[in-house]
Amino acid sequence: MNGSIRSRGKGTWELTVDLGRDANGKRRRKFVNIKGTKSKAQQTLRALLTSLDKGMPMETSNATTREFLEWWMRVYVATNTAPSTADGYGFIVRCHLIPQLGGIRLKKLLPAHLQEYYANALIQGRRDGKGGLSARTVQHHHRVLSEALSYAVKKGWVATNVAQSADPPKPSRTDMAILPPDDVDRLLDAAEVTPYYPLIFTALYSGMRSGELLGLRWRDVDLLMATISVTQSLQRLYGGEFSLREPKSSRSRRLIPMPPSLAILLRRHKEDQERQRTLLGFVPRENDLVFAHLDGSPLDPSTVSHTFGKIARNAGLSNVRFHDLRHAHASLMLRTGADPKVISERLGHSSIAITMDIYAHVLPGLQEEAAIRFEEALKPRGVLEPLVTVNV
């Protein structure tokens, strides 16, 4: 990128930056006037050329929210986040934030603008025009915008992060669906006649996340030692492509011991899968996904969720999500007296505090059971006998 300096007289300099040509072949140039010495003008020109080379608008003081968000996506998000995260941020920025807030000058952006955006998003935020977004989704938009504006403060675009003074909607905490053993049996009975049975059984008996299950390879399953190594997760990007990424945290990368029934099921599943793929002309490999189409392509997470909902309804269970299998695994383990720390490690939570917070509703019943077991461990005494009165 080239630039030049021309004296306009009386200590005024005109800086010209060549921006190349537009789609019609027309030459694009930017002119900036500055007062001072020639040395100062040269220094300013170098700074402008450097900022443009980095994809930064020439005048951040007049930059719109759109210009900043596009720059943030290009120079920070694209190089500092996982592909699936960058894809999700890009969808929110392109389809929601820029259309609603992009025309406002960044330095003129106020908390009131954000409050209005949140309110409108709750009423009519869906792109298909069929109503508003959920409070949880709008809250996620707020977090993305706040992260972007924090970067703007760090790089000197603005002095303060106005998102910190805005109040996003707070999603109501819904009761977690806990499957009692009888419902689990009904669900497995309904799933057993479908191709999804091995996936559902593994989810219930391992407590793994949906993405971890769909990204699981045979090389990560040790059928001899009966263990599963969680090393990657499958996510579907907004563009329709699939992305295999490392687990969300170091604790998510873990080794899960399998109960014998799960090891037996996966051994049979592998044999069936290899036989069917061989008949179709595919050569089984250790890098093959455990749960996939017969041609080896990944299962779509949204299709899995939708199909699981149908299976659950066939079992007479409503409002049960695929993720609830993970909750059922943890809750049933807690009720059998498993150490919460072991459960936390098994689930891949970053701390035991997260596990205890999520499953706090299970604890009161466990405390009552523990109190009864304590009494049973000792010989009950005195409580059923008449009190002896001692006169003094």
C-alpha positions in Angstrom: 0.0 0.0 0.0 1.4 3.4 -1.0 1.0 6.9 0.3 2.3 10.4 -0.4 2.7 13.8 1.2 2.0 17.2 -0.3 2.5 20.6 1.3 -0.6 22.8 1.4 1.3 25.8 2.8 1.5 27.3 6.3 2.5 24.1 8.0 -0.4 22.1 6.5 0.2 18.8 4.8 -2.1 16.6 2.7 -1.6 12.9 3.1 -2.8 10.7 0.3 -3.2 6.9 0.7 -3.8 4.7 -2.3 -6.5 2.2 -1.5 -6.3 0.3 -4.8 -9.3 0.0 -7.1 -12.9 -1.0 -6.4 -15.0 -3.7 -8.1 -15.6 -1.4 -11.1 -11.9 -0.6 -11.6 -12.2 2.9 -10.2 -9.2 4.2 -8.2 -9.8 4.6 -4.5 -7.8 7.1 -2.4 -8.0 8.5 1.1 -7.0 12.1 1.8 -6.1 13.4 5.3 -5.0 16.9 6.2 -2.7 17.5 9.1 -0.9 20.5 10.7 2.7 20.5 11.9 6.1 19.7 10.7 6.9 17.5 7.7 8.4 15.0 10.1 5.1 14.7 11.9 3.3 14.3 8.6 5.6 11.5 7.6 5.2 9.8 11.0 1.4 10.0 10.7 1.5 8.6 7.1 3.6 5.6 8.3 1.1 5.0 11.1 -1.8 5.1 8.7 -0.2 2.7 6.3 0.7 0.3 9.1 -2.9 0.3 10.5 -4.3 -0.3 7.0 -1.9 -3.2 6.5 -3.3 -4.7 9.7 -6.8 -4.3 8.5 -7.6 -1.4 10.8 -9.7 1.6 9.7 -7.7 4.8 9.2 -9.7 6.9 11.6 -10.9 5.0 14.6 -12.5 8.1 16.0 -15.1 8.1 13.3 -15.4 4.3 12.9 -18.8 2.8 12.9 -19.7 -0.2 15.0 -19.8 -2.3 11.8 -16.3 -1.3 10.8 -15.0 -2.2 14.3 -16.8 -5.6 14.5 -15.6 -6.6 11.0 -12.1 -5.6 12.0 -12.4 -7.5 15.3 -13.6 -10.6 13.5 -10.7 -10.4 11.0 -7.7 -9.7 13.2 -8.7 -11.2 16.5 -11.5 -13.8 16.4 -10.2 -15.5 13.2 -6.8 -16.1 14.7 -7.5 -16.5 18.5 -10.5 -18.8 18.7 -11.5 -22.3 17.6 -13.1 -22.6 14.2 -16.5 -23.4 15.7 -16.3 -20.4 18.0 -15.3 -18.1 15.2 -18.1 -19.4 13.1 -20.6 -18.8 15.9 -19.3 -15.3 16.6 -19.4 -14.6 12.9 -23.1 -15.6 12.6 -24.1 -13.4 15.6 -22.0 -10.4 14.3 -23.2 -10.7 10.6 -26.8 -11.6 11.2 -27.7 -9.7 14.4 -25.3 -7.2 15.7 -24.3 -5.4 12.5 -27.8 -5.1 11.1 -29.1 -3.6 14.3 -26.1 -1.7 15.7 -23.6 -1.4 12.8 -24.6 2.1 11.6 -23.9 3.7 15.0 -20.5 5.3 15.4 -18.6 3.2 17.9 -17.8 6.1 20.2 -21.4 7.1 20.2 -22.6 3.6 21.2 -24.6 3.8 24.4 -26.0 1.3 26.9 -29.4 2.5 25.8 -28.7 1.3 22.3 -27.9 -2.2 23.7 -31.0 -2.2 25.9 -33.2 -1.4 22.9 -31.4 -4.2 20.9 -32.0 -6.8 23.6 -35.7 -5.8 24.0 -36.3 -6.0 20.2 -34.4 -9.3 20.0 -36.7 -10.8 22.6 -39.8 -9.8 20.6 -38.8 -10.1 16.9 -35.2 -11.3 16.8 -35.6 -14.5 14.8 -34.4 -14.2 11.3 -37.3 -16.2 9.9 -39.7 -13.5 11.3 -41.4 -16.0 13.6 -41.0 -14.2 16.9 -38.2 -13.4 19.3 -35.1 -15.1 20.5 -34.8 -16.7 23.9 -33.4 -14.8 26.8 -30.4 -17.3 26.9 -29.6 -16.5 23.2 -29.8 -12.8 23.7 -27.6 -13.1 26.7 -25.1 -14.9 24.5 -25.2 -12.0 22.0 -24.5 -9.7 24.9 -21.4 -11.7 25.9 -20.1 -11.6 22.3 -20.6 -7.9 22.1 -19.0 -7.3 25.5 -16.0 -9.4 24.5 -15.6 -7.3 21.3 -15.9 -4.0 23.1 -13.4 -5.1 25.8 -11.0 -5.6 22.9 -11.9 -2.1 21.6 -10.9 -0.6 24.9 -7.7 -2.6 24.9 -6.7 -1.3 21.5 -7.7 2.3 22.1 -10.8 2.5 20.0 -13.0 3.5 22.9 -12.4 4.5 26.5 -15.1 2.2 28.1 -17.0 -0.9 27.4 -20.6 0.2 27.4 -21.8 -3.4 27.5 -20.8 -3.5 31.1 -23.4 -0.9 31.9 -26.2 -2.7 30.0 -28.5 -5.3 31.5 -29.1 -8.3 29.3 -32.2 -10.5 30.0 -31.7 -13.2 32.6 -32.9 -16.6 31.4 -35.1 -18.4 33.9 -33.6 -21.6 35.3 -35.6 -24.5 34.1 -36.0 -27.7 36.1 -33.6 -30.4 34.9 -35.3 -33.5 33.6 -34.1 -36.4 35.7 -34.9 -39.9 34.4 -35.8 -42.4 37.1 -34.7 -46.0 36.4 -38.1 -47.1 35.2 -38.1 -44.3 32.5 -34.6 -45.2 31.5 -35.7 -48.8 30.9 -38.6 -47.6 28.8 -36.4 -45.3 26.8 -33.8 -48.0 26.1 -36.6 -50.4 25.1 -37.9 -47.9 22.5 -34.3 -47.2 21.3 -33.3 -50.8 20.9 -35.2 -51.2 17.7 -33.5 -48.2 16.1 -30.0 -47.6 14.7 -29.5 -45.1 17.4 -29.5 -47.6 20.2 -25.6 -47.9 20.6 -25.3 -44.1 20.7 -28.1 -43.6 23.3 -26.8 -46.5 25.4 -23.2 -45.1 25.4 -24.5 -41.6 26.3 -26.4 -43.0 29.2 -23.6 -45.3 30.5 -20.7 -42.8 30.0 -22.1 -39.4 30.6 -20.3 -38.0 27.6 -21.4 -34.8 25.8 -23.2 -35.1 22.4 -20.2 -33.6 20.6 -17.8 -35.9 22.3 -19.8 -39.0 21.3 -20.2 -37.9 17.7 -16.4 -37.1 17.5 -15.4 -40.4 19.1 -13.1 -42.6 17.0 -12.4 -46.4 17.4 -8.8 -45.6 18.2 -10.1 -43.8 21.3 -12.0 -46.9 22.5 -10.0 -49.6 24.3 -12.2 -52.6 24.4 -9.6 -54.7 26.2 -9.1 -52.3 29.1 -12.7 -51.1 28.9 -11.9 -47.4 28.7 -12.9 -44.4 26.5 -10.4 -41.6 25.8 -12.1 -38.3 25.2 -9.8 -36.4 22.8 -12.0 -34.4 20.4 -15.5 -33.1 19.9 -17.6 -32.8 16.8 -19.5 -29.5 16.0 -21.6 -28.4 13.1 -20.7 -25.0 11.9 -23.4 -22.5 10.7 -22.3 -23.0 7.1 -23.2 -26.7 7.4 -19.7 -28.0 7.6 -18.5 -30.2 10.4 -15.5 -29.4 12.7 -13.5 -31.7 14.9 -12.0 -29.7 17.7 -10.1 -30.4 21.0 -12.2 -30.7 24.1 -13.4 -27.4 25.7 -10.9 -27.6 28.6 -8.1 -29.7 29.9 -10.5 -31.4 32.3 -12.7 -32.4 29.3 -9.8 -34.4 27.9 -10.2 -37.5 30.1 -10.2 -41.3 30.4 -13.6 -42.8 31.2 -13.8 -46.4 32.5 -16.7 -48.4 31.0 -19.0 -50.7 32.8 -18.9 -54.2 31.4 -22.3 -53.9 29.6 -21.1 -50.9 27.7 -17.8 -52.6 26.6 -19.8 -55.6 25.4 -22.2 -53.4 23.4 -19.5 -51.4 21.8 -17.7 -54.6 20.8 -20.8 -55.9 19.1 -21.4 -52.4 17.5 -17.9 -52.4 16.0 -18.3 -55.9 14.6 -21.7 -55.0 13.0 -20.3 -51.7 11.6 -17.2 -53.3 10.1 -19.3 -56.1 8.5 -21.7 -53.6 6.9 -19.0 -51.2 5.7 -17.0 -54.1 4.2 -20.1 -55.2 2.2 -20.3 -51.7 0.9 -16.7 -51.7 -0.2 -15.3 -49.5 2.6 -12.1 -50.5 4.5 -12.6 -50.1 8.3 -9.9 -48.0 10.0 -9.1 -47.1 13.5 -9.7 -43.4 12.8 -13.3 -44.2 11.8 -16.0 -42.5 13.9 -17.7 -44.9 16.3 -21.1 -43.3 15.6 -21.5 -42.3 11.9 -23.2 -43.1 8.7 -22.2 -46.3 6.9 -20.0 -44.3 4.6 -18.1 -42.9 7.6 -19.5 -39.4 7.4 -20.4 -37.7 10.7 -23.9 -37.7 12.1 -25.5 -34.3 12.3 -26.0 -33.2 15.9 -29.3 -31.6 15.2 -30.6 -34.7 13.5 -29.5 -36.8 16.5 -31.4 -34.4 18.8 -34.5 -34.5 16.6 -34.5 -38.3 16.3 -33.9 -38.8 20.0 -36.9 -36.6 20.7 -39.1 -39.0 18.6 -37.7 -42.0 20.3 -38.4 -40.5 23.7 -42.0 -39.7 22.7 -42.4 -43.3 21.5 -41.4 -44.3 25.0 -44.1 -42.1 26.5 -41.5 -39.4 27.7 -42.0 -35.8 26.7 -39.6 -32.9 27.1 -36.6 -35.2 27.3 -33.5 -34.0 25.5 -30.4 -36.0 24.4 -28.3 -34.0 26.9 -30.6 -35.3 29.7 -28.9 -38.6 29.3 -25.8 -37.0 30.6 -27.8 -35.6 33.6 -29.3 -39.0 34.2 -25.9 -40.6 34.3 -24.6 -38.2 36.9 -27.8 -38.2 39.0 -27.9 -42.0 39.1 -24.3 -42.2 40.1 -24.8 -39.7 42.9 -27.8 -41.8 44.2 -25.6 -44.9 44.2 -23.2 -43.1 46.5 -20.4 -42.4 44.1 -17.9 -39.8 45.1 -18.9 -36.4 43.6 -15.2 -35.8 42.8 -15.2 -39.0 40.7 -18.4 -38.0 39.0 -16.9 -34.5 38.2 -13.9 -36.1 36.6 -16.0 -38.5 34.7 -18.2 -35.7 33.3 -15.2 -33.6 32.4 -16.2 -30.6 34.5 -13.6 -28.0 35.1 -14.2 -28.1 38.9 -16.2 -30.1 41.4 -18.0 -26.9 42.3 -19.7 -26.9 38.8 -20.8 -30.5 39.4 -22.3 -29.7 42.8 -24.1 -26.6 41.5 -25.7 -28.4 38.6 -26.8 -31.4 40.7 -27.6 -29.6 43.9 -31.3 -30.6 43.6 -30.2 -34.3 44.0 -28.4 -33.6 47.3 -31.3 -33.1 49.7 -32.6 -36.6 49.0 -29.1 -38.0 49.3 -28.7 -36.3 52.7 -31.9 -37.9 54.0 -30.7 -41.3 52.7 -27.3 -40.8 54.3 -28.9 -40.0 57.7 -31.0 -43.2 57.5 -27.9 -45.2 56.6 -26.0 -43.7 59.5 -28.7 -44.7 62.0 -28.8 -48.2 60.5 -25.0 -48.5 60.9 -25.5 -48.0 64.7 -27.9 -49.8 67.0 -30.8 -47.4 67.6 -31.0 -46.8 71.2 -33.0 -44.7 73.6 -35.4 -43.2 71.1 -38.2 -45.7 71.6 -37.6 -46.2 75.3 -39.3 -44.1 78.0 -37.0 -41.4 79.4 -35.7 -42.1 82.9 -36.3 -39.2 85.2 -33.6 -38.5 87.8 -34.5 -36.5 90.8 -31.8 -34.3 92.3 
